[in-house]
């Protein structure tokens, strides 16, 4: 066990009153196992640990799974659990007791209008993406500009919408100070060209081509949806905001297939066990009856992802991308 595991086990025993059940840990917390029943306390990042917890329990033949979550994320996990066949029970911690968690409501994806500034993004040939109530401009999936309202990223009150330019908060702040004399159009063009220089398959390793690879994959599929058998595809928001620029996440898109049926696509690069729960959650928020495709490089099409996708009430389909996905 890890050094923290005994503390988690003790907490879990007290919460579920299973003093004799054998204890163990897993890469997201601690567990008590009693035959085909398992109780799991999700610790540091419950949302990211949800998928791994389901796989861990399934590999041990557990058919009665209870997830115990001490934090605000419990409502999102209850919402995601309901998307699976034979769903786990999700319990919320309240002091020294637990109770069934109430699912979080579906997210609402709206952003204040600022048509003049949005036109700057379009004219600069950026990908315009609306997520978390913010209109962003991206270059091959990497944000280079955003429209802010009320206050700037740095906390300065503003009376009207403003365009902030740069990759990440620090770069936006530097651009605002160092290049304040440039017009918004010129600021966007400058950063766009720098990103394009590095964000290409034959470029040397650089932060600008390592960040947000899943969004780069989404950008290539949006430009060529036929690559995965679709006729159109557009960026769409996830059900849960991505944590930050550096952490990997799942990129969502919405489109149509040849039959005109709606399709939700979840893009991922690397093996991420939270791909399936995040993708299913996004589909439920955007178009519950749509097909769900999991687009990922062929090397990352792991059997464990396939197994988890098959456990959804409406199973998802893996779509491996052959060759260099960045092209």
Residue pairs with C-beta under 8 A, 6 or more apart in sequence:
1 9
1 24
1 25
1 30
2 25
4 43
5 25
5 30
8 25
8 29
8 30
8 41
8 43
9 23
9 25
9 30
9 32
11 30
11 41
11 70
12 18
12 23
12 30
12 31
12 32
12 39
12 40
12 41
12 68
13 19
13 21
13 23
13 32
14 96
15 41
15 68
15 91
15 93
15 96
15 97
15 98
16 32
16 39
16 66
16 68
16 91
16 98
18 32
18 34
18 39
21 32
21 33
21 34
21 39
22 32
22 33
22 34
23 30
23 31
23 32
23 33
24 30
24 31
24 33
25 31
26 40
26 52
26 53
26 56
27 49
27 52
27 56
28 40
28 42
28 43
28 44
28 45
28 46
28 48
28 49
28 52
28 53
28 56
29 40
29 41
29 42
29 43
29 44
29 49
29 53
30 40
30 41
30 43
31 38
31 39
31 40
31 41
31 56
31 57
32 38
32 39
33 60
33 62
36 61
36 62
36 63
36 64
37 62
37 63
37 64
37 65
37 66
38 57
38 60
38 62
38 64
38 65
38 66
39 66
39 68
40 53
40 56
40 57
40 65
40 66
40 67
40 68
41 68
41 69
41 70
42 49
42 50
42 53
42 67
42 68
42 69
42 77
43 49
46 69
46 71
46 73
46 74
46 77
47 73
47 76
47 77
47 240
47 274
48 274
50 67
50 77
50 80
50 81
50 274
50 277
51 272
51 273
51 274
51 275
51 276
51 277
51 308
52 273
52 274
53 65
53 67
53 88
54 65
54 84
54 88
54 277
54 308
54 311
55 273
55 304
55 307
55 308
57 65
57 88
58 307
58 311
63 86
65 88
65 89
66 88
66 89
66 90
66 91
67 77
67 81
67 88
67 89
67 90
67 91
68 91
68 93
68 98
69 77
69 90
69 91
69 92
69 93
69 101
70 92
70 93
71 93
74 90
74 91
74 92
74 93
74 101
75 92
75 101
75 102
75 103
75 104
76 104
76 239
76 240
76 281
77 90
77 101
78 90
78 92
78 100
78 101
78 102
78 103
78 104
79 103
79 104
79 106
79 281
79 284
80 277
80 280
80 281
81 87
81 88
81 89
81 90
82 103
83 277
83 280
83 281
83 284
83 312
83 313
83 314
84 280
84 311
84 312
84 313
85 311
85 312
85 313
86 311
89 100
90 100
90 101
91 98
91 99
91 100
91 101
92 98
92 99
92 100
92 101
92 102
106 239
106 284
106 285
107 237
107 239
107 240
107 285
109 130
109 131
109 133
109 237
109 285
110 133
111 130
111 133
111 134
111 135
111 147
112 133
112 149
112 161
114 135
114 147
114 149
114 161
117 135
117 147
117 161
117 162
117 163
117 184
118 128
118 135
118 147
120 145
120 163
120 184
120 185
120 188
121 128
121 135
121 137
121 145
121 147
121 188
122 128
123 185
124 137
124 145
124 185
124 188
124 189
124 192
125 192
126 137
126 138
126 139
126 144
126 145
126 188
126 192
127 137
127 138
127 139
127 140
127 141
127 219
127 222
127 235
128 135
128 136
128 137
128 138
128 235
129 135
129 136
129 137
129 138
129 143
129 235
129 237
130 136
130 237
131 237
131 238
131 241
131 242
132 237
132 241
134 146
134 147
134 148
135 146
135 147
136 143
136 145
136 146
136 147
137 143
137 144
137 145
137 146
137 188
138 144
138 215
138 219
139 192
139 195
139 196
139 199
140 195
140 196
140 199
140 215
140 216
140 219
140 220
141 212
141 213
141 214
141 215
141 216
141 217
141 218
141 219
141 251
142 167
142 195
142 199
142 208
142 211
142 212
142 215
142 216
143 167
143 168
143 212
143 245
144 165
144 166
144 167
144 188
144 191
144 192
144 195
145 163
145 164
145 165
145 166
145 187
145 188
145 191
146 153
146 163
146 164
146 172
147 161
147 162
147 163
147 164
148 158
148 161
148 162
148 163
148 164
149 158
149 161
150 157
150 158
151 157
151 158
152 158
152 162
152 164
152 176
153 164
153 169
153 172
153 173
154 169
154 173
154 176
163 184
163 187
163 188
164 172
164 175
164 176
165 172
165 175
165 176
165 179
165 184
165 187
165 188
165 190
165 191
166 172
166 173
166 174
166 175
166 176
166 191
167 191
167 195
167 208
167 211
167 245
168 245
171 191
175 187
175 191
179 186
179 187
179 190
182 190
194 208
195 208
197 203
198 206
198 208
198 209
199 208
199 209
199 216
200 209
200 326
201 324
201 326
201 327
203 209
211 245
211 246
212 245
212 248
212 249
212 251
213 248
213 269
213 270
214 248
214 249
214 250
214 251
214 267
214 268
214 269
215 251
215 267
216 269
216 325
216 326
217 251
217 267
217 268
217 269
217 295
217 296
217 297
217 321
217 325
217 326
218 235
218 251
218 252
218 253
218 265
218 267
218 295
220 227
220 325
220 326
220 327
221 227
221 228
221 233
221 253
221 265
221 267
221 295
222 233
222 234
222 235
222 253
225 231
225 232
225 233
225 255
227 321
228 265
228 293
228 295
228 319
228 321
229 257
229 258
229 319
230 255
230 256
230 257
230 258
230 263
230 265
231 255
231 256
231 257
231 258
232 255
232 256
233 253
233 254
233 255
233 263
233 265
234 253
234 254
234 255
235 251
235 252
235 253
236 252
236 253
236 254
236 264
236 282
236 286
237 252
237 282
237 286
238 249
238 250
238 251
238 252
238 278
238 281
238 282
239 278
239 281
239 282
239 284
239 285
240 278
240 281
242 249
243 249
248 269
248 270
248 272
249 278
250 266
250 267
250 268
250 272
250 274
250 275
250 278
250 279
250 282
251 266
251 267
251 268
252 264
252 265
252 266
252 267
252 279
252 282
252 286
253 264
253 265
253 267
254 262
254 263
254 264
254 265
254 286
254 287
254 290
255 262
255 263
255 265
256 262
256 263
257 263
257 291
261 290
261 291
262 287
262 289
262 290
262 291
263 290
263 291
263 292
263 293
264 279
264 282
264 283
264 286
264 287
264 290
264 291
264 292
264 293
265 292
265 293
265 294
265 295
265 319
266 275
266 278
266 279
266 282
266 292
266 293
266 294
266 295
266 316
267 295
267 296
268 275
268 294
268 295
268 296
268 300
269 296
269 297
269 300
269 325
270 300
271 300
271 302
271 304
271 305
273 304
273 305
273 308
275 294
275 296
275 305
276 294
276 305
276 308
276 309
276 311
276 312
276 316
277 308
279 292
279 294
279 316
280 292
280 312
280 314
280 316
283 290
283 292
283 314
291 317
292 312
292 314
292 315
292 316
292 317
293 316
293 317
293 318
293 319
294 305
294 309
294 316
294 317
294 318
294 319
295 319
295 321
296 305
296 318
296 319
296 320
296 321
297 320
297 321
297 325
298 320
298 321
298 322
301 318
301 320
305 318
306 318
309 315
309 316
309 317
309 318
